[in-house]
Amino acid sequence: MKKWKIPVQFKTIYWQNFMLTASVVMLTLVLLGTSFFALSYGYALDERSEEMQNKATVVSNMVSSYVDGGSLSGMQELARFAASVTDEDFLICNRDGNVLLTTDAALVNRVLMLPDEVLKELFAEESYTERTTLGNIYEEKHFVVGVPICARGQIVGAVLAVSETRALTAMWRAFFSMFFMTTVTVLLLAFVVSAWVSMRQSQPIREMAAATRRFADGDFNVRMHNYEEVSEIAELAVSFNNMADSLQETERQRREFIANVSHELKTPMTTIAGYTDGILDGTIPPSEEKPYLRIISNEARRLSRLVRRMLEVSQLQSRDLQRAPFDVCESMRRVLISLEKKITDRGLDVQADIPEEAVTVTGDNDLITQVIYNLLENATKFARRGSTLYLGLVVSNGKAFVSIRNEGDTIPAEEIPLLFERFHKSDKSRNQDKDGVGLGLYIVRTILEQHKEHIAVTSENGLTTFTFTLSLNGSSQLQQ
């Protein structure tokens, strides 16, 4: 059996809103119409029944003496008079149900007999109200109200007031016509309102769909309009635009990264290839090969360091932090010992302001040690020969502040924000740091951002200081 599927056009926001609105409106109208019809019909029927019963009672009182005396002439005049001033016809019968006279011209000259069940109910209840044909006296059902005729304390007959049902149904036909027109008008209004609302709701969604398609094509410049009149859509637009900004920045960084990597790889590879070809084709004589082979070896090692640093960056971005309490003072001492040879080779003095007691912080010990190592190595590399290198720690307001300072060239203020960018090297460093790849400080910033810590740089009068924060574990009581 083939499963019926909803057409695609009916799955749109517009049709769903319209069908929902139309269903609610229709249900509301049906419930209100049914309730109104039931209440008003019952009320009108009771009013009509009471009115006809009053008229039948008047006629009953007027003709009671004539029925008891068997005189039809006077009774007929009274019945005709009553029929002429009302909208009903009257049937007058004796106690046995024989119709003595009628004001309905269609029933004249007919022998009429009321059904026994009608007489039993009428005499027992002293009233009768029903839509009936009176035992096929009428071809169609009529609204009949009957009352007994009493004379000298006894029931001697009955008067039945008869009205066609068309008089009662005319009002309901008018009501249904009005109800139908009201329903159509409300549905048209709902159609217009739901169309307007749906278009306003679907517009940002269509705009977002178009923007995502452009994103898929690599265009990250598109942005959504601001929809301040609807808070949810406005919030969605702001979030979407923030996402677009982030994607655009990521794409910019990706392209910049590829360009930087290409540049950094191109230089050593060109050098290696050039000198190797020179040796192979005899341009460089065998007696002069050794210096060029040394250059090739150095460039190969620099290329290896670049690849290793790039792997470190990739691992940092995917690594989960192993947070644990550790003594940052011990980490600082280990870094000093590991860099002792480089410091000595440059003839530097070291001023270590490291507390003797433990300062316990929370973080990834290996990564924080890497931060201290990179900063101290960087300070050693660019320190003026024979100057003093400073490494110190102070504790304040629940934070440990680690500072590394060297004496050398002053870094221009406009270049300080660029120090932590990937592959960035200042002009002065290109002369002094031929082996660097420009990723050391970027790794420092990445690790501290993962720890949600901060680093600051100052460079004035030849003194350059890097200071970063670490969160105390809580057990450390050292304050300065």
Secondary structure, DSSP 8 states (H G I E B T S, - for coil): -------GGGGSHHHHHHHHHHHHHHHHHHHHHHHHHHHHHHHHHHHHHHHHHHHHHHHHHHHHHHHHHT--HHHHHHHHHHHHTSS-EEEEEETT-BEEEES-GGGTT---B--HHHHHHHHHHS-EEEEE-TTTTSSS-EEEEEEEEEETTEEEEEEEEEEETHHHHHHHHHHHHHHHHHHHHHHHHHHHHHHHHHHHHHHHHHHHHHHHHHHHTT---------TTSHHHHHHHHHHHHHHHHHHHHHHHHHHHHHHHHHHHHHHHHHHHHHHHHHHTTSS-GGGHHHHHHHHHHHHHHHHHHHHHHHHHHHHHH-----EEEEHHHHHHHHHHHTHHHHHHTT-EEEEE--SS--EEEE-HHHHHHHHHHHHHHHHHHS-TT-EEEEEEEEETTEEEEEEEEES----GGGGGGTTSTT---HHHHHH-TT--S-HHHHHHHHHHHTT--EEEEEETTEEEEEEEEEB-S------
